[in-house]
Amino acid sequence: MRKIYFSIVCALILIVFAAPINAQVHFNLGINLGSQPAWGPVGYDEAQCYYLPDIEAYYYVPSHRFYFFEGGRWMNSPNLPPRYRNYDLYSSYKVVVNERQPWKRHNIYRDKFAGFKGRHDQQPIRDSHDSKYFVNKNHPEHNNWVKQQKHDNGNHNGQNMGNKNGRGNQDDKGNNGNKGNRGNKGNIDDNEKNKGNDKHK
C-alpha cells in the first residue's frame, strides 16, 4: 500500500513541476509576427532577438530594447545611442538569434556572423506584400487589414443571423407559399369535365 501511495505522490510532483516547463517551451515556440519591428526581416514567424553585425549590437523583441556595448559593459535602451544615428535599420542586415541573452556570448556571434557586415539584401517586414505581415501594427497595410477583418466578421455574423430560422418563406402552417396551386388544380379538373360533356353533345 505504501508503494502505491509513494508512486502517486511522485507522479503528482512530476506533473506539477513539468507543467511550467511545458508552458515555457510552448511560449518560446509561439508566433510573434505582430511583435516584431517593421524593420525586422521577413521569413521568420518567430524571432526572439536580432544580431546587427554592422554595429555589433542586438535587439531583443519581447522587451523592444537594443543591447550595445558601452563603457565596458552591455547597456540597453529602447533606442540606439547617438553614435549610431546614421545606421539604417531597414536596409542593414539582421541575423535572427532565438536566444534569451545572446550578448552574453557576443564573441561567438561576432565571429560567426562577421561575413554579414555590409550586406543589404534583406526585405524588411514594412515592404512585404504578404498579407500575413499585415497583422504587424507598424506595417503600412495594418489599418486596412483591421478594417477588412471587422468587415469580414460583420458579414459572417450577419449571414448566420439571416439563416437562423432556416424556414425560408414558409407560412405559419409550414407551407411554402404554394397554396394557390390547389385552386388551379381544381380549375383544371373542371375544364377537363367540360371538354368531356362537349363531346357527348
Backbone as JSON Lines, residues from 0, in Angstrom:
{"i":0,"aa":"M","n":[0.82,-1.2,0.0],"ca":[0.0,0.0,0.0],"c":[0.87,1.26,0.0]}
{"i":1,"aa":"R","n":[1.96,1.22,0.78],"ca":[2.85,2.37,0.86],"c":[3.51,2.65,-0.49]}
{"i":2,"aa":"K","n":[3.83,1.58,-1.21],"ca":[4.47,1.74,-2.52],"c":[3.52,2.45,-3.5]}
{"i":3,"aa":"I","n":[2.26,2.09,-3.48],"ca":[1.27,2.72,-4.36],"c":[1.13,4.21,-4.01]}
{"i":4,"aa":"Y","n":[1.02,4.48,-2.7],"ca":[0.89,5.86,-2.24],"c":[2.11,6.68,-2.66]}
{"i":5,"aa":"F","n":[3.3,6.1,-2.46],"ca":[4.55,6.79,-2.83],"c":[4.61,7.06,-4.34]}
{"i":6,"aa":"S","n":[4.15,6.09,-5.14],"ca":[4.14,6.26,-6.6],"c":[3.21,7.39,-7.03]}
{"i":7,"aa":"I","n":[2.05,7.46,-6.4],"ca":[1.08,8.52,-6.72],"c":[1.65,9.89,-6.38]}
{"i":8,"aa":"V","n":[2.28,10.0,-5.21],"ca":[2.88,11.28,-4.79],"c":[3.97,11.7,-5.77]}
{"i":9,"aa":"C","n":[4.82,10.77,-6.17],"ca":[5.89,11.07,-7.13],"c":[5.32,11.55,-8.47]}
{"i":10,"aa":"A","n":[4.27,10.87,-8.91],"ca":[3.64,11.24,-10.19],"c":[3.07,12.65,-10.11]}
{"i":11,"aa":"L","n":[2.42,12.98,-9.0],"ca":[1.87,14.33,-8.83],"c":[2.95,15.39,-8.82]}
{"i":12,"aa":"I","n":[4.06,15.1,-8.16],"ca":[5.18,16.05,-8.11],"c":[5.73,16.3,-9.51]}
{"i":13,"aa":"L","n":[5.86,15.24,-10.29],"ca":[6.36,15.38,-11.66],"c":[5.42,16.22,-12.51]}
{"i":14,"aa":"I","n":[4.12,16.0,-12.36],"ca":[3.14,16.77,-13.13],"c":[3.2,18.25,-12.77]}
{"i":15,"aa":"V","n":[3.3,18.54,-11.47],"ca":[3.33,19.94,-11.01],"c":[4.57,20.66,-11.54]}
{"i":16,"aa":"F","n":[5.73,20.0,-11.5],"ca":[6.96,20.64,-11.96],"c":[7.1,20.65,-13.46]}
{"i":17,"aa":"A","n":[6.47,19.7,-14.12],"ca":[6.58,19.62,-15.59],"c":[5.7,20.65,-16.27]}
{"i":18,"aa":"A","n":[4.6,21.04,-15.65],"ca":[3.65,21.98,-16.28],"c":[4.29,23.31,-16.64]}
{"i":19,"aa":"P","n":[5.05,23.97,-15.72],"ca":[5.67,25.23,-16.1],"c":[6.7,25.07,-17.2]}
{"i":20,"aa":"I","n":[7.41,23.93,-17.22],"ca":[8.41,23.7,-18.26],"c":[7.73,23.61,-19.62]}
{"i":21,"aa":"N","n":[6.64,22.85,-19.7],"ca":[5.91,22.73,-20.96],"c":[5.35,24.06,-21.42]}
{"i":22,"aa":"A","n":[4.86,24.85,-20.44],"ca":[4.31,26.17,-20.79],"c":[5.4,27.06,-21.35]}
{"i":23,"aa":"Q","n":[6.59,26.99,-20.76],"ca":[7.7,27.81,-21.22],"c":[8.12,27.42,-22.63]}
{"i":24,"aa":"V","n":[8.18,26.14,-22.91],"ca":[8.55,25.67,-24.24],"c":[7.51,26.14,-25.25]}
{"i":25,"aa":"H","n":[6.24,26.01,-24.9],"ca":[5.17,26.45,-25.79],"c":[5.29,27.94,-26.07]}
{"i":26,"aa":"F","n":[5.59,28.73,-25.02],"ca":[5.73,30.18,-25.19],"c":[6.89,30.5,-26.13]}
{"i":27,"aa":"N","n":[7.97,29.81,-25.96],"ca":[9.16,30.08,-26.78],"c":[8.96,29.72,-28.24]}
{"i":28,"aa":"L","n":[8.05,28.77,-28.54],"ca":[7.85,28.32,-29.9],"c":[6.66,29.02,-30.57]}
{"i":29,"aa":"G","n":[6.12,30.04,-29.9],"ca":[4.96,30.73,-30.45],"c":[5.31,31.64,-31.62]}
{"i":30,"aa":"I","n":[4.26,32.11,-32.29],"ca":[4.43,33.05,-33.41],"c":[4.33,34.46,-32.86]}
{"i":31,"aa":"N","n":[5.25,35.33,-33.23],"ca":[5.22,36.71,-32.74],"c":[5.37,37.73,-33.87]}
{"i":32,"aa":"L","n":[4.71,37.47,-35.0],"ca":[4.78,38.39,-36.13],"c":[4.32,39.79,-35.75]}
{"i":33,"aa":"G","n":[3.31,39.87,-34.9],"ca":[2.78,41.17,-34.51],"c":[3.71,41.97,-33.63]}
{"i":34,"aa":"S","n":[4.66,41.3,-32.95],"ca":[5.58,41.99,-32.03],"c":[6.89,42.39,-32.7]}
{"i":35,"aa":"Q","n":[7.21,41.78,-33.82],"ca":[8.47,42.1,-34.48],"c":[8.44,43.52,-35.02]}
{"i":36,"aa":"P","n":[9.57,44.21,-35.03],"ca":[9.59,45.58,-35.57],"c":[9.4,45.57,-37.08]}
{"i":37,"aa":"A","n":[8.9,46.68,-37.62],"ca":[8.65,46.78,-39.07],"c":[9.94,46.68,-39.86]}
{"i":38,"aa":"W","n":[11.08,46.97,-39.22],"ca":[12.37,46.87,-39.91],"c":[12.98,45.47,-39.81]}
{"i":39,"aa":"G","n":[12.3,44.57,-39.1],"ca":[12.79,43.2,-38.99],"c":[12.7,42.48,-40.33]}
{"i":40,"aa":"P","n":[13.5,41.45,-40.54],"ca":[13.5,40.74,-41.83],"c":[12.28,39.83,-41.98]}
{"i":41,"aa":"V","n":[11.81,39.68,-43.2],"ca":[10.7,38.76,-43.47],"c":[11.22,37.32,-43.41]}
{"i":42,"aa":"G","n":[10.28,36.39,-43.27],"ca":[10.65,34.97,-43.31],"c":[10.73,34.29,-41.97]}
{"i":43,"aa":"Y","n":[10.41,35.03,-40.88],"ca":[10.53,34.45,-39.55],"c":[9.23,34.65,-38.77]}
{"i":44,"aa":"D","n":[8.46,33.57,-38.58],"ca":[7.25,33.66,-37.78],"c":[7.58,33.91,-36.31]}
{"i":45,"aa":"E","n":[8.75,33.43,-35.91],"ca":[9.2,33.6,-34.53],"c":[10.6,34.22,-34.55]}
{"i":46,"aa":"A","n":[10.76,35.35,-33.89],"ca":[12.07,35.99,-33.77],"c":[12.19,36.57,-32.37]}
{"i":47,"aa":"Q","n":[13.09,36.01,-31.57],"ca":[13.28,36.5,-30.21],"c":[14.29,37.65,-30.15]}
{"i":48,"aa":"C","n":[15.31,37.56,-31.0],"ca":[16.37,38.56,-30.94],"c":[17.03,38.7,-32.31]}
{"i":49,"aa":"Y","n":[17.49,39.92,-32.62],"ca":[18.26,40.16,-33.84],"c":[19.68,40.56,-33.45]}
{"i":50,"aa":"Y","n":[20.63,40.02,-34.19],"ca":[22.01,40.5,-34.07],"c":[22.26,41.42,-35.25]}
{"i":51,"aa":"L","n":[22.79,42.6,-34.98],"ca":[23.06,43.6,-36.0],"c":[24.57,43.65,-36.24]}
{"i":52,"aa":"P","n":[25.08,42.88,-37.19],"ca":[26.53,42.73,-37.35],"c":[27.26,44.03,-37.71]}
{"i":53,"aa":"D","n":[26.61,44.96,-38.41],"ca":[27.29,46.21,-38.78],"c":[27.71,47.04,-37.57]}
{"i":54,"aa":"I","n":[26.94,46.97,-36.5],"ca":[27.26,47.77,-35.31],"c":[27.51,46.89,-34.08]}
{"i":55,"aa":"E","n":[27.49,45.57,-34.28],"ca":[27.72,44.59,-33.21],"c":[26.83,44.86,-32.01]}
{"i":56,"aa":"A","n":[25.54,45.01,-32.31],"ca":[24.56,45.23,-31.26],"c":[23.41,44.23,-31.43]}
{"i":57,"aa":"Y","n":[22.48,44.23,-30.5],"ca":[21.36,43.29,-30.5],"c":[20.05,44.05,-30.28]}
{"i":58,"aa":"Y","n":[18.98,43.43,-30.74],"ca":[17.64,43.95,-30.45],"c":[16.82,42.79,-29.92]}
{"i":59,"aa":"Y","n":[16.32,42.94,-28.68],"ca":[15.53,41.88,-28.06],"c":[14.05,42.19,-28.26]}
{"i":60,"aa":"V","n":[13.37,41.35,-29.05],"ca":[12.0,41.62,-29.5],"c":[10.99,41.68,-28.35]}
{"i":61,"aa":"P","n":[10.98,40.74,-27.38],"ca":[9.96,40.8,-26.32],"c":[9.96,42.1,-25.53]}
{"i":62,"aa":"S","n":[11.13,42.68,-25.28],"ca":[11.21,43.92,-24.49],"c":[11.34,45.17,-25.36]}
{"i":63,"aa":"H","n":[11.53,44.96,-26.68],"ca":[11.7,46.07,-27.64],"c":[12.85,46.99,-27.22]}
{"i":64,"aa":"R","n":[13.97,46.37,-26.89],"ca":[15.14,47.14,-26.45],"c":[16.39,46.7,-27.2]}
{"i":65,"aa":"F","n":[17.26,47.68,-27.42],"ca":[18.57,47.43,-28.04],"c":[19.59,47.17,-26.94]}
{"i":66,"aa":"Y","n":[20.52,46.26,-27.24],"ca":[21.63,45.96,-26.33],"c":[22.92,46.26,-27.07]}
{"i":67,"aa":"F","n":[23.76,47.11,-26.46],"ca":[25.01,47.54,-27.11],"c":[26.08,47.69,-26.03]}
{"i":68,"aa":"F","n":[27.32,47.53,-26.47],"ca":[28.45,47.58,-25.54],"c":[28.92,49.02,-25.39]}
{"i":69,"aa":"E","n":[28.96,49.48,-24.15],"ca":[29.35,50.87,-23.9],"c":[29.93,51.0,-22.49]}
{"i":70,"aa":"G","n":[31.06,51.68,-22.39],"ca":[31.67,51.89,-21.08],"c":[32.11,50.61,-20.4]}
{"i":71,"aa":"G","n":[32.5,49.63,-21.21],"ca":[32.99,48.38,-20.65],"c":[31.92,47.39,-20.23]}
{"i":72,"aa":"R","n":[30.65,47.7,-20.54],"ca":[29.59,46.76,-20.19],"c":[28.43,46.87,-21.18]}
{"i":73,"aa":"W","n":[27.54,45.88,-21.14],"ca":[26.38,45.87,-22.02],"c":[25.27,46.74,-21.43]}
{"i":74,"aa":"M","n":[24.83,47.69,-22.25],"ca":[23.75,48.6,-21.88],"c":[22.52,48.27,-22.72]}
{"i":75,"aa":"N","n":[21.35,48.72,-22.25],"ca":[20.14,48.52,-23.05],"c":[19.28,49.78,-23.02]}
{"i":76,"aa":"S","n":[18.57,49.98,-24.13],"ca":[17.75,51.17,-24.28],"c":[16.72,50.92,-25.38]}
{"i":77,"aa":"P","n":[15.56,51.63,-25.35],"ca":[14.59,51.48,-26.44],"c":[15.09,52.05,-27.76]}
{"i":78,"aa":"N","n":[16.16,52.85,-27.7],"ca":[16.76,53.45,-28.9],"c":[18.26,53.21,-28.93]}
{"i":79,"aa":"L","n":[18.8,53.23,-30.12],"ca":[20.25,53.12,-30.25],"c":[20.9,54.42,-29.79]}
{"i":80,"aa":"P","n":[22.14,54.34,-29.3],"ca":[22.82,55.57,-28.87],"c":[23.1,56.51,-30.04]}
{"i":81,"aa":"P","n":[23.35,57.79,-29.76],"ca":[23.55,58.8,-30.82],"c":[24.65,58.45,-31.82]}
{"i":82,"aa":"R","n":[25.64,57.7,-31.4],"ca":[26.75,57.4,-32.33],"c":[26.28,56.54,-33.51]}
{"i":83,"aa":"Y","n":[25.1,55.94,-33.41],"ca":[24.57,55.12,-34.5],"c":[23.43,55.84,-35.25]}
{"i":84,"aa":"R","n":[23.39,57.16,-35.18],"ca":[22.27,57.9,-35.79],"c":[22.19,57.74,-37.3]}
{"i":85,"aa":"N","n":[23.31,57.42,-37.95],"ca":[23.31,57.23,-39.41],"c":[23.07,55.77,-39.82]}
{"i":86,"aa":"Y","n":[22.86,54.92,-38.84],"ca":[22.64,53.5,-39.11],"c":[21.18,53.29,-39.53]}
{"i":87,"aa":"D","n":[20.99,52.67,-40.68],"ca":[19.64,52.44,-41.22],"c":[19.17,51.02,-40.88]}
{"i":88,"aa":"L","n":[18.23,50.93,-39.98],"ca":[17.72,49.62,-39.55],"c":[17.01,48.88,-40.67]}
{"i":89,"aa":"Y","n":[16.38,49.61,-41.59],"ca":[15.6,48.97,-42.66],"c":[16.49,48.33,-43.73]}
{"i":90,"aa":"S","n":[17.61,48.93,-44.02],"ca":[18.46,48.4,-45.11],"c":[19.59,47.52,-44.61]}
{"i":91,"aa":"S","n":[19.91,47.58,-43.32],"ca":[21.02,46.78,-42.8],"c":[20.59,45.33,-42.6]}
{"i":92,"aa":"Y","n":[21.6,44.46,-42.48],"ca":[21.34,43.04,-42.33],"c":[21.09,42.69,-40.86]}
{"i":93,"aa":"K","n":[20.08,41.84,-40.62],"ca":[19.75,41.38,-39.27],"c":[19.81,39.85,-39.24]}
{"i":94,"aa":"V","n":[20.48,39.31,-38.24],"ca":[20.55,37.87,-38.06],"c":[19.6,37.49,-36.93]}
{"i":95,"aa":"V","n":[18.66,36.6,-37.2],"ca":[17.72,36.17,-36.17],"c":[18.41,35.16,-35.25]}
{"i":96,"aa":"V","n":[18.4,35.48,-33.96],"ca":[19.0,34.61,-32.94],"c":[17.93,34.34,-31.89]}
{"i":97,"aa":"N","n":[17.41,33.13,-31.87],"ca":[16.37,32.79,-30.89],"c":[17.01,32.3,-29.6]}
{"i":98,"aa":"E","n":[17.58,33.26,-28.9],"ca":[18.23,33.01,-27.61],"c":[17.9,34.17,-26.69]}
{"i":99,"aa":"R","n":[17.76,33.9,-25.41],"ca":[17.29,34.92,-24.48],"c":[18.3,36.05,-24.27]}
{"i":100,"aa":"Q","n":[19.57,35.75,-24.13],"ca":[20.58,36.79,-23.88],"c":[21.85,36.5,-24.71]}
{"i":101,"aa":"P","n":[21.74,36.63,-26.02],"ca":[22.88,36.27,-26.87],"c":[24.1,37.18,-26.69]}
{"i":102,"aa":"W","n":[23.91,38.4,-26.19],"ca":[25.04,39.31,-25.99],"c":[26.02,38.78,-24.95]}
{"i":103,"aa":"K","n":[25.57,37.83,-24.12],"ca":[26.48,37.23,-23.15],"c":[27.48,36.29,-23.82]}
{"i":104,"aa":"R","n":[27.19,35.93,-25.07],"ca":[28.13,35.1,-25.86],"c":[28.51,35.87,-27.13]}
{"i":105,"aa":"H","n":[28.73,37.16,-26.94],"ca":[28.96,38.04,-28.09],"c":[30.15,37.61,-28.95]}
{"i":106,"aa":"N","n":[31.21,37.15,-28.33],"ca":[32.4,36.75,-29.11],"c":[32.05,35.67,-30.13]}
{"i":107,"aa":"I","n":[31.19,34.76,-29.73],"ca":[30.79,33.67,-30.63],"c":[29.99,34.22,-31.81]}
{"i":108,"aa":"Y","n":[28.98,35.07,-31.53],"ca":[28.13,35.61,-32.59],"c":[28.88,36.59,-33.48]}
{"i":109,"aa":"R","n":[29.75,37.38,-32.89],"ca":[30.54,38.33,-33.69],"c":[31.38,37.6,-34.73]}
{"i":110,"aa":"D","n":[32.05,36.53,-34.32],"ca":[32.89,35.78,-35.24],"c":[32.05,34.98,-36.25]}
{"i":111,"aa":"K","n":[30.96,34.41,-35.76],"ca":[30.13,33.55,-36.61],"c":[29.46,34.34,-37.74]}
{"i":112,"aa":"F","n":[29.03,35.57,-37.45],"ca":[28.25,36.35,-38.42],"c":[29.0,37.56,-38.97]}
{"i":113,"aa":"A","n":[30.32,37.56,-38.85],"ca":[31.11,38.68,-39.37],"c":[30.93,38.85,-40.88]}
{"i":114,"aa":"G","n":[30.68,37.76,-41.59],"ca":[30.52,37.81,-43.04],"c":[29.27,38.55,-43.5]}
{"i":115,"aa":"F","n":[28.34,38.84,-42.59],"ca":[27.11,39.54,-42.96],"c":[27.25,41.07,-42.88]}
{"i":116,"aa":"K","n":[28.39,41.54,-42.43],"ca":[28.6,43.0,-42.35],"c":[28.54,43.61,-43.74]}
{"i":117,"aa":"G","n":[27.85,44.72,-43.86],"ca":[27.79,45.44,-45.14],"c":[26.77,44.9,-46.12]}
{"i":118,"aa":"R","n":[26.06,43.84,-45.77],"ca":[25.05,43.29,-46.69],"c":[23.74,44.07,-46.58]}
{"i":119,"aa":"H","n":[23.06,44.21,-47.72],"ca":[21.79,44.96,-47.75],"c":[20.78,44.23,-48.64]}
{"i":120,"aa":"D","n":[20.69,42.93,-48.49],"ca":[19.83,42.15,-49.39],"c":[18.65,41.49,-48.67]}
{"i":121,"aa":"Q","n":[18.23,42.06,-47.53],"ca":[17.07,41.53,-46.81],"c":[15.87,42.44,-47.03]}
{"i":122,"aa":"Q","n":[14.7,41.83,-47.17],"ca":[13.47,42.61,-47.27],"c":[12.89,42.82,-45.88]}
{"i":123,"aa":"P","n":[12.63,44.07,-45.47],"ca":[12.03,44.28,-44.15],"c":[10.52,44.01,-44.18]}
{"i":124,"aa":"I","n":[9.96,43.73,-43.03],"ca":[8.52,43.46,-42.89],"c":[7.7,44.6,-43.48]}
{"i":125,"aa":"R","n":[8.15,45.83,-43.29],"ca":[7.41,47.0,-43.79],"c":[7.14,46.94,-45.28]}
{"i":126,"aa":"D","n":[8.08,46.37,-46.05],"ca":[7.97,46.36,-47.51],"c":[7.34,45.1,-48.08]}
{"i":127,"aa":"S","n":[6.94,44.17,-47.21],"ca":[6.37,42.91,-47.69],"c":[4.91,43.09,-48.1]}
{"i":128,"aa":"H","n":[4.52,42.43,-49.21],"ca":[3.13,42.44,-49.66],"c":[2.4,41.17,-49.25]}
{"i":129,"aa":"D","n":[3.06,40.33,-48.47],"ca":[2.45,39.11,-47.96],"c":[1.47,39.49,-46.84]}
{"i":130,"aa":"S","n":[0.21,39.12,-46.99],"ca":[-0.83,39.56,-46.06],"c":[-0.61,39.06,-44.63]}
{"i":131,"aa":"K","n":[0.19,38.03,-44.45],"ca":[0.4,37.55,-43.07],"c":[1.15,38.57,-42.22]}
{"i":132,"aa":"Y","n":[1.87,39.49,-42.88],"ca":[2.6,40.52,-42.13],"c":[1.74,41.73,-41.81]}
{"i":133,"aa":"F","n":[0.52,41.79,-42.35],"ca":[-0.36,42.93,-42.09],"c":[-0.81,42.97,-40.64]}
{"i":134,"aa":"V","n":[-0.68,41.85,-39.92],"ca":[-1.03,41.81,-38.51],"c":[-0.09,42.71,-37.69]}
{"i":135,"aa":"N","n":[1.08,43.0,-38.23],"ca":[2.05,43.85,-37.55],"c":[1.55,45.29,-37.55]}
{"i":136,"aa":"K","n":[1.39,45.88,-36.36],"ca":[0.78,47.2,-36.24],"c":[1.6,48.3,-36.9]}
{"i":137,"aa":"N","n":[2.87,48.03,-37.18],"ca":[3.7,49.04,-37.85],"c":[3.78,48.84,-39.36]}
{"i":138,"aa":"H","n":[3.08,47.85,-39.88],"ca":[3.05,47.64,-41.33],"c":[2.11,48.67,-41.95]}
{"i":139,"aa":"P","n":[2.48,49.24,-43.13],"ca":[1.62,50.25,-43.77],"c":[0.2,49.78,-44.06]}
{"i":140,"aa":"E","n":[-0.01,48.47,-44.23],"ca":[-1.33,47.95,-44.55],"c":[-2.12,47.49,-43.31]}
{"i":141,"aa":"H","n":[-1.56,47.73,-42.12],"ca":[-2.19,47.2,-40.91],"c":[-3.61,47.73,-40.71]}
{"i":142,"aa":"N","n":[-3.82,49.03,-40.83],"ca":[-5.15,49.62,-40.6],"c":[-6.18,49.08,-41.59]}
{"i":143,"aa":"N","n":[-5.78,48.95,-42.86],"ca":[-6.69,48.38,-43.85],"c":[-7.01,46.93,-43.52]}
{"i":144,"aa":"W","n":[-6.02,46.21,-43.04],"ca":[-6.2,44.81,-42.66],"c":[-7.21,44.7,-41.5]}
{"i":145,"aa":"V","n":[-7.08,45.6,-40.51],"ca":[-8.0,45.59,-39.37],"c":[-9.43,45.86,-39.84]}
{"i":146,"aa":"K","n":[-9.6,46.85,-40.74],"ca":[-10.93,47.16,-41.27],"c":[-11.51,45.96,-42.01]}
{"i":147,"aa":"Q","n":[-10.67,45.29,-42.79],"ca":[-11.13,44.12,-43.55],"c":[-11.56,42.99,-42.62]}
{"i":148,"aa":"Q","n":[-10.8,42.81,-41.53],"ca":[-11.15,41.77,-40.56],"c":[-12.51,42.06,-39.92]}
{"i":149,"aa":"K","n":[-12.73,43.34,-39.56],"ca":[-14.01,43.72,-38.96],"c":[-15.15,43.54,-39.96]}
{"i":150,"aa":"H","n":[-14.89,43.92,-41.21],"ca":[-15.91,43.79,-42.26],"c":[-16.28,42.33,-42.48]}
{"i":151,"aa":"D","n":[-15.25,41.48,-42.58],"ca":[-15.48,40.04,-42.81],"c":[-16.24,39.42,-41.64]}
{"i":152,"aa":"N","n":[-15.87,39.79,-40.42],"ca":[-16.54,39.24,-39.23],"c":[-17.99,39.71,-39.18]}
{"i":153,"aa":"G","n":[-18.24,40.97,-39.56],"ca":[-19.59,41.51,-39.58],"c":[-20.47,40.77,-40.57]}
{"i":154,"aa":"N","n":[-19.94,40.51,-41.77],"ca":[-20.7,39.77,-42.78],"c":[-21.0,38.36,-42.32]}
{"i":155,"aa":"H","n":[-20.02,37.73,-41.72],"ca":[-20.18,36.35,-41.25],"c":[-21.29,36.25,-40.22]}
{"i":156,"aa":"N","n":[-21.28,37.21,-39.27],"ca":[-22.32,37.2,-38.23],"c":[-23.69,37.5,-38.83]}
{"i":157,"aa":"G","n":[-23.73,38.43,-39.79],"ca":[-25.0,38.78,-40.42],"c":[-25.6,37.62,-41.17]}
{"i":158,"aa":"Q","n":[-24.78,36.85,-41.86],"ca":[-25.28,35.69,-42.61],"c":[-25.85,34.65,-41.67]}
{"i":159,"aa":"N","n":[-25.21,34.45,-40.55],"ca":[-25.7,33.46,-39.59],"c":[-27.05,33.86,-39.03]}
{"i":160,"aa":"M","n":[-27.22,35.17,-38.74],"ca":[-28.48,35.63,-38.19],"c":[-29.6,35.52,-39.22]}
{"i":161,"aa":"G","n":[-29.29,35.78,-40.49],"ca":[-30.29,35.7,-41.55],"c":[-30.8,34.3,-41.75]}
{"i":162,"aa":"N","n":[-29.98,33.3,-41.5],"ca":[-30.38,31.91,-41.71],"c":[-30.79,31.21,-40.41]}
{"i":163,"aa":"K","n":[-30.97,32.02,-39.36],"ca":[-31.2,31.44,-38.05],"c":[-32.45,30.57,-38.01]}
{"i":164,"aa":"N","n":[-33.57,31.07,-38.62],"ca":[-34.82,30.29,-38.58],"c":[-34.76,29.09,-39.52]}
{"i":165,"aa":"G","n":[-34.07,29.25,-40.64],"ca":[-33.88,28.14,-41.57],"c":[-35.16,27.65,-42.2]}
{"i":166,"aa":"R","n":[-36.26,28.5,-42.26],"ca":[-37.53,28.04,-42.79],"c":[-37.87,28.68,-44.12]}
{"i":167,"aa":"G","n":[-37.03,29.58,-44.59],"ca":[-37.29,30.23,-45.88],"c":[-38.56,31.06,-45.81]}
{"i":168,"aa":"N","n":[-39.48,30.91,-46.78],"ca":[-40.7,31.7,-46.87],"c":[-41.93,30.91,-46.45]}
{"i":169,"aa":"Q","n":[-41.79,30.04,-45.5],"ca":[-42.92,29.23,-45.07],"c":[-43.94,30.09,-44.33]}
{"i":170,"aa":"D","n":[-45.2,29.69,-44.44],"ca":[-46.22,30.38,-43.65],"c":[-46.3,29.73,-42.27]}
{"i":171,"aa":"D","n":[-47.26,30.19,-41.47],"ca":[-47.35,29.7,-40.1],"c":[-47.63,28.21,-40.0]}
{"i":172,"aa":"K","n":[-48.24,27.64,-41.05],"ca":[-48.57,26.21,-41.01],"c":[-47.47,25.34,-41.62]}
{"i":173,"aa":"G","n":[-46.37,25.99,-41.99],"ca":[-45.27,25.2,-42.54],"c":[-45.36,25.02,-44.02]}
{"i":174,"aa":"N","n":[-46.31,25.69,-44.7],"ca":[-46.42,25.57,-46.15],"c":[-45.46,26.54,-46.83]}
{"i":175,"aa":"N","n":[-45.06,26.24,-48.03],"ca":[-44.07,27.04,-48.74],"c":[-44.7,28.04,-49.7]}
{"i":176,"aa":"G","n":[-45.87,28.53,-49.42],"ca":[-46.48,29.56,-50.26],"c":[-47.05,29.01,-51.55]}
{"i":177,"aa":"N","n":[-47.37,27.73,-51.64],"ca":[-47.91,27.14,-52.86],"c":[-49.41,26.85,-52.74]}
{"i":178,"aa":"K","n":[-50.05,27.54,-51.79],"ca":[-51.46,27.24,-51.57],"c":[-52.31,27.52,-52.8]}
{"i":179,"aa":"G","n":[-51.93,28.51,-53.59],"ca":[-52.7,28.88,-54.78],"c":[-52.76,27.77,-55.8]}
{"i":180,"aa":"N","n":[-51.82,26.89,-55.84],"ca":[-51.8,25.81,-56.82],"c":[-52.95,24.83,-56.63]}
{"i":181,"aa":"R","n":[-53.42,24.73,-55.4],"ca":[-54.53,23.8,-55.16],"c":[-55.78,24.28,-55.9]}
{"i":182,"aa":"G","n":[-56.03,25.57,-55.88],"ca":[-57.16,26.14,-56.59],"c":[-57.03,25.95,-58.08]}
{"i":183,"aa":"N","n":[-55.83,26.1,-58.6],"ca":[-55.59,25.92,-60.03],"c":[-55.89,24.48,-60.44]}
{"i":184,"aa":"K","n":[-55.53,23.56,-59.57],"ca":[-55.76,22.15,-59.89],"c":[-57.25,21.86,-60.03]}
{"i":185,"aa":"G","n":[-58.04,22.5,-59.15],"ca":[-59.48,22.33,-59.23],"c":[-60.03,22.87,-60.54]}
{"i":186,"aa":"N","n":[-59.52,23.99,-60.98],"ca":[-59.97,24.58,-62.24],"c":[-59.63,23.69,-63.42]}
{"i":187,"aa":"I","n":[-58.47,23.1,-63.39],"ca":[-58.05,22.21,-64.48],"c":[-58.99,21.02,-64.57]}
{"i":188,"aa":"D","n":[-59.34,20.43,-63.4],"ca":[-60.24,19.27,-63.4],"c":[-61.6,19.65,-63.96]}
{"i":189,"aa":"D","n":[-62.11,20.82,-63.6],"ca":[-63.41,21.27,-64.11],"c":[-63.38,21.44,-65.62]}
{"i":190,"aa":"N","n":[-62.27,21.99,-66.13],"ca":[-62.13,22.18,-67.58],"c":[-62.17,20.85,-68.32]}
{"i":191,"aa":"E","n":[-61.47,19.83,-67.75],"ca":[-61.45,18.52,-68.38],"c":[-62.85,17.92,-68.43]}
{"i":192,"aa":"K","n":[-63.66,18.14,-67.37],"ca":[-65.03,17.62,-67.34],"c":[-65.89,18.28,-68.42]}
{"i":193,"aa":"N","n":[-65.67,19.6,-68.56],"ca":[-66.45,20.33,-69.58],"c":[-66.14,19.84,-70.98]}
{"i":194,"aa":"K","n":[-64.83,19.55,-71.2],"ca":[-64.48,19.03,-72.53],"c":[-65.19,17.72,-72.82]}
{"i":195,"aa":"G","n":[-65.29,16.87,-71.81],"ca":[-65.96,15.57,-72.0],"c":[-67.44,15.77,-72.29]}
{"i":196,"aa":"N","n":[-68.08,16.72,-71.64],"ca":[-69.51,16.99,-71.89],"c":[-69.73,17.5,-73.3]}
{"i":197,"aa":"D","n":[-68.79,18.32,-73.8],"ca":[-68.92,18.87,-75.18],"c":[-68.91,17.75,-76.19]}
{"i":198,"aa":"K","n":[-68.11,16.71,-75.97],"ca":[-68.01,15.6,-76.93],"c":[-69.32,14.85,-77.03]}
{"i":199,"aa":"H","n":[-70.01,14.68,-75.89],"ca":[-71.26,13.94,-75.89],"c":[-72.35,14.7,-76.59]}
{"i":200,"aa":"K","n":[-72.26,16.01,-76.61],"ca":[-73.25,16.81,-77.33],"c":[-72.99,16.63,-78.78]}
